[in-house]
Amino acid sequence: MQVLITYDVETVTSEGRKRLRQVAKICTDYGQRVQNSVFELNIYPKDLVNIKNKLQNIINPEKDSIRIYNMGKNWERRVESLGKDETYNPESDLLML
């Protein structure tokens, strides 16, 4: 399943900056950063459950926000990119030399 995760984590305090790094690390472990606080993940449904649990244990729900979008089938046709786009599509052919 293709999932998009976006987040806004408070960074005024050192605790907030720590939470930001932890959220980014979890997202990086499962997917690819496509913008500063936006990640694309190609994962199994059970992975999404694990990711949600990990993120909920990190964030401060009164100060931080995470949005998770299930892109569904044929997600490639629904994504448009304007400007610089250096993302890697794990579904595409890969040539290793």
C-alpha positions in Angstrom: 0.0 0.0 0.0 1.2 3.5 -0.8 0.9 5.9 2.1 1.8 9.6 2.4 2.8 10.9 5.9 3.0 14.6 6.7 3.8 16.1 10.0 4.2 19.4 11.8 6.1 19.1 15.1 6.7 22.0 17.4 10.4 22.9 17.4 10.5 25.9 19.8 11.8 23.7 22.6 14.6 21.2 22.7 12.0 18.5 23.5 10.1 19.4 20.3 13.3 19.3 18.2 14.0 15.9 19.6 10.5 14.7 18.7 10.9 16.1 15.2 14.1 14.0 14.7 12.4 10.9 16.1 9.4 11.3 13.8 11.6 11.9 10.8 13.7 8.8 11.7 10.7 6.5 11.9 9.4 7.8 8.5 12.9 7.4 7.0 13.0 3.8 8.2 9.9 3.0 6.2 9.9 5.3 3.2 11.4 8.2 1.3 11.4 11.9 2.1 9.9 13.8 -0.7 9.7 17.2 1.0 10.9 18.5 4.4 8.0 17.0 6.4 6.5 14.7 3.8 7.3 11.0 3.3 6.1 8.5 0.7 5.9 4.9 2.0 5.3 1.7 0.1 4.4 -0.6 3.0 2.3 -3.5 4.2 -0.8 -2.8 6.2 0.8 -4.3 9.3 3.7 -1.9 8.9 1.2 1.0 9.0 -0.1 -0.2 12.4 3.5 -0.3 13.7 4.3 3.1 12.4 1.2 4.7 13.9 1.9 3.2 17.3 5.5 4.4 17.2 4.5 7.9 16.1 1.7 8.2 18.7 4.2 7.3 21.4 6.5 10.1 20.4 4.4 13.1 19.6 2.8 15.6 21.9 -0.8 15.6 20.7 -1.3 19.1 22.1 1.5 20.6 20.0 2.2 18.2 17.1 0.2 17.0 14.2 0.7 14.0 11.9 -1.5 13.3 8.9 -1.5 9.9 7.1 -3.0 9.5 3.7 -3.7 6.1 2.1 -3.1 6.7 -1.6 -5.0 3.7 -2.7 -4.6 1.8 -6.0 -3.2 3.5 -9.0 -1.7 6.2 -6.9 0.9 7.1 -9.5 -1.9 8.6 -11.7 -3.0 10.9 -8.8 0.4 12.4 -8.1 1.6 15.4 -10.0 4.9 17.1 -9.4 5.7 20.6 -10.3 9.3 21.8 -10.2 12.2 19.8 -8.8 11.3 16.1 -8.4 14.1 13.7 -7.4 12.0 11.0 -5.9 12.8 7.3 -6.4 9.9 5.0 -7.4 10.6 1.5 -5.8 8.2 0.0 -8.2 10.2 1.1 -11.3 12.9 -1.0 -13.0 16.3 -0.9 -11.4 19.5 -1.4 -13.3 22.5 -2.4 -11.2 26.0 -2.4 -12.8 
